[in-house]
Amino acid sequence: MSLSVGAKTRGWIKNNSTGELKKFQFNPAEFQYSRGATYSEIIAPGQQYPITQFVAGKSREFPLTLYLYDKAVVNGKPKSSGLILEHMIFLGAFLPPETNTESYKKPPDMTFAYGYFVRKCVLTDFDIKILEYDEDGQPIEAEFTLTIRQVSPT
């Protein structure tokens, strides 16, 4: 998915509904995510200190930026092979369609894998930044920022 300079480790995203899988090179300086828990307080008249009660765990959510480079040179000019558009469509399928449809269908979940981190997730946000186009107006360099929420512990 990404052909960034210096990226050596492969990761992948799999559409769990269709089985389609896209690999990407990914070598971030850091990969940050957090976990948490929700608690509530039970307060009663005359109580010296509130009772804290565990309610639920919180979802793990994290941003991920993928850099895509699709610049072949044809007749001395940069030319797109369609790789970036292909990945825009693949990743966009993890969100609801942009137009209303007669039947509602929830977006598919994904399996996200990078190194030891393999989790079932959903895509909550997808930001696309086109950095360069070829002379036909096709993207040849782009950054995709995904916000991914883990939905299962494994």
One Martini backbone bead per residue (centre of mass of N, CA, C, O) as a GRO file, in nm:
protein
  154
    1MET     BB    1   0.059   0.061  -0.022
    2SER     BB    2   0.340   0.158   0.069
    3LEU     BB    3   0.643   0.342  -0.072
    4SER     BB    4   0.836   0.427   0.148
    5VAL     BB    5   1.112   0.551   0.257
    6GLY     BB    6   1.254   0.304   0.476
    7ALA     BB    7   1.051   0.088   0.451
    8LYS     BB    8   1.046  -0.259   0.589
    9THR     BB    9   0.776  -0.317   0.716
   10ARG     BB   10   0.506  -0.528   0.707
   11GLY     BB   11   0.165  -0.480   0.648
   12TRP     BB   12  -0.201  -0.522   0.707
   13ILE     BB   13  -0.529  -0.522   0.541
   14LYS     BB   14  -0.848  -0.679   0.611
   15ASN     BB   15  -1.142  -0.775   0.470
   16ASN     BB   16  -1.376  -0.965   0.648
   17SER     BB   17  -1.596  -0.996   0.414
   18THR     BB   18  -1.401  -1.050   0.141
   19GLY     BB   19  -1.069  -1.102   0.199
   20GLU     BB   20  -0.928  -0.860   0.128
   21LEU     BB   21  -0.576  -0.768   0.079
   22LYS     BB   22  -0.343  -0.518   0.205
   23LYS     BB   23  -0.024  -0.419   0.164
   24PHE     BB   24   0.238  -0.254   0.366
   25GLN     BB   25   0.469  -0.014   0.427
   26PHE     BB   26   0.607   0.025   0.769
   27ASN     BB   27   0.811   0.288   0.954
   28PRO     BB   28   0.771   0.412   1.234
   29ALA     BB   29   0.885   0.602   1.492
   30GLU     BB   30   0.584   0.558   1.601
   31PHE     BB   31   0.338   0.362   1.806
   32GLN     BB   32   0.032   0.478   1.931
   33TYR     BB   33  -0.153   0.357   2.218
   34SER     BB   34  -0.452   0.302   2.418
   35ARG     BB   35  -0.591   0.233   2.739
   36GLY     BB   36  -0.907   0.180   2.929
   37ALA     BB   37  -1.142   0.296   3.186
   38THR     BB   38  -1.465   0.285   3.342
   39TYR     BB   39  -1.601   0.487   3.605
   40SER     BB   40  -1.804   0.508   3.894
   41GLU     BB   41  -1.992   0.694   4.132
   42ILE     BB   42  -2.108   0.634   4.464
   43ILE     BB   43  -2.350   0.843   4.619
   44ALA     BB   44  -2.421   0.905   4.965
   45PRO     BB   45  -2.560   0.999   5.233
   46GLY     BB   46  -2.294   1.031   5.471
   47GLN     BB   47  -2.063   0.974   5.297
   48GLN     BB   48  -1.719   1.011   5.301
   49TYR     BB   49  -1.674   0.825   5.038
   50PRO     BB   50  -1.683   0.727   4.735
   51ILE     BB   51  -1.775   0.474   4.530
   52THR     BB   52  -1.592   0.269   4.313
   53GLN     BB   53  -1.701   0.157   3.983
   54PHE     BB   54  -1.687  -0.066   3.748
   55VAL     BB   55  -1.798  -0.067   3.401
   56ALA     BB   56  -1.566  -0.042   3.158
   57GLY     BB   57  -1.402  -0.069   2.883
   58LYS     BB   58  -1.199   0.075   2.644
   59SER     BB   59  -1.128   0.168   2.344
   60ARG     BB   60  -0.899   0.124   2.099
   61GLU     BB   61  -0.740   0.417   1.955
   62PHE     BB   62  -0.578   0.501   1.633
   63PRO     BB   63  -0.345   0.645   1.439
   64LEU     BB   64  -0.267   0.626   1.074
   65THR     BB   65   0.001   0.667   0.841
   66LEU     BB   66  -0.002   0.656   0.484
   67TYR     BB   67   0.232   0.628   0.221
   68LEU     BB   68   0.189   0.706  -0.127
   69TYR     BB   69   0.359   0.578  -0.426
   70ASP     BB   70   0.285   0.646  -0.798
   71LYS     BB   71   0.573   0.692  -0.995
   72ALA     BB   72   0.591   0.662  -1.308
   73VAL     BB   73   0.789   0.668  -1.608
   74VAL     BB   74   0.658   0.821  -1.910
   75ASN     BB   75   0.816   0.981  -2.139
   76GLY     BB   76   0.946   1.160  -1.889
   77LYS     BB   77   0.674   1.121  -1.718
   78PRO     BB   78   0.461   1.119  -1.475
   79LYS     BB   79   0.270   0.813  -1.380
   80SER     BB   80  -0.019   0.651  -1.316
   81SER     BB   81  -0.153   0.317  -1.215
   82GLY     BB   82  -0.393   0.341  -0.972
   83LEU     BB   83  -0.313   0.274  -0.675
   84ILE     BB   84  -0.445   0.502  -0.508
   85LEU     BB   85  -0.739   0.459  -0.596
   86GLU     BB   86  -0.756   0.166  -0.503
   87HIS     BB   87  -0.707   0.240  -0.194
   88MET     BB   88  -0.941   0.434  -0.159
   89ILE     BB   89  -1.160   0.222  -0.210
   90PHE     BB   90  -1.081   0.012  -0.001
   91LEU     BB   91  -1.095   0.206   0.252
   92GLY     BB   92  -1.382   0.334   0.197
   93ALA     BB   93  -1.539   0.055   0.256
   94PHE     BB   94  -1.517   0.109   0.587
   95LEU     BB   95  -1.748   0.302   0.514
   96PRO     BB   96  -2.000   0.464   0.450
   97PRO     BB   97  -2.169   0.572   0.209
   98GLU     BB   98  -2.210   0.885   0.039
   99THR     BB   99  -2.485   0.757  -0.031
  100ASN     BB  100  -2.798   0.684  -0.031
  101THR     BB  101  -2.972   0.389   0.056
  102GLU     BB  102  -3.223   0.155   0.087
  103SER     BB  103  -3.006  -0.022   0.229
  104TYR     BB  104  -2.867  -0.120   0.521
  105LYS     BB  105  -2.504  -0.143   0.573
  106LYS     BB  106  -2.257  -0.227   0.744
  107PRO     BB  107  -1.951  -0.186   0.782
  108PRO     BB  108  -1.671  -0.339   0.769
  109ASP     BB  109  -1.434  -0.515   0.907
  110MET     BB  110  -1.095  -0.551   1.028
  111THR     BB  111  -0.760  -0.653   0.981
  112PHE     BB  112  -0.484  -0.546   1.171
  113ALA     BB  113  -0.127  -0.553   1.075
  114TYR     BB  114   0.175  -0.508   1.291
  115GLY     BB  115   0.351  -0.730   1.366
  116TYR     BB  116   0.223  -0.817   1.674
  117PHE     BB  117  -0.021  -0.634   1.577
  118VAL     BB  118  -0.336  -0.807   1.591
  119ARG     BB  119  -0.658  -0.670   1.488
  120LYS     BB  120  -0.986  -0.606   1.532
  121CYS     BB  121  -1.148  -0.352   1.326
  122VAL     BB  122  -1.237  -0.007   1.272
  123LEU     BB  123  -1.330   0.266   1.075
  124THR     BB  124  -1.372   0.619   1.164
  125ASP     BB  125  -1.137   0.758   0.985
  126PHE     BB  126  -1.063   0.936   0.656
  127ASP     BB  127  -0.772   1.087   0.536
  128ILE     BB  128  -0.695   1.281   0.239
  129LYS     BB  129  -0.367   1.352   0.082
  130ILE     BB  130  -0.281   1.512  -0.200
  131LEU     BB  131   0.049   1.584  -0.335
  132GLU     BB  132   0.028   1.453  -0.639
  133TYR     BB  133   0.003   1.485  -0.995
  134ASP     BB  134  -0.054   1.414  -1.298
  135GLU     BB  135  -0.136   1.532  -1.618
  136ASP     BB  136  -0.433   1.371  -1.576
  137GLY     BB  137  -0.514   1.394  -1.253
  138GLN     BB  138  -0.357   1.170  -1.111
  139PRO     BB  139  -0.253   1.022  -0.839
  140ILE     BB  140   0.109   0.988  -0.709
  141GLU     BB  141   0.070   1.127  -0.416
  142ALA     BB  142  -0.001   1.015  -0.069
  143GLU     BB  143  -0.199   1.062   0.234
  144PHE     BB  144  -0.319   0.838   0.486
  145THR     BB  145  -0.552   0.888   0.753
  146LEU     BB  146  -0.622   0.669   1.013
  147THR     BB  147  -0.892   0.567   1.225
  148ILE     BB  148  -0.866   0.313   1.469
  149ARG     BB  149  -1.085   0.057   1.613
  150GLN     BB  150  -1.099  -0.168   1.848
  151VAL     BB  151  -1.330  -0.474   1.877
  152SER     BB  152  -1.105  -0.685   1.965
  153PRO     BB  153  -0.858  -0.849   2.146
  154THR     BB  154  -0.777  -1.039   1.859
   0.00000   0.00000   0.00000
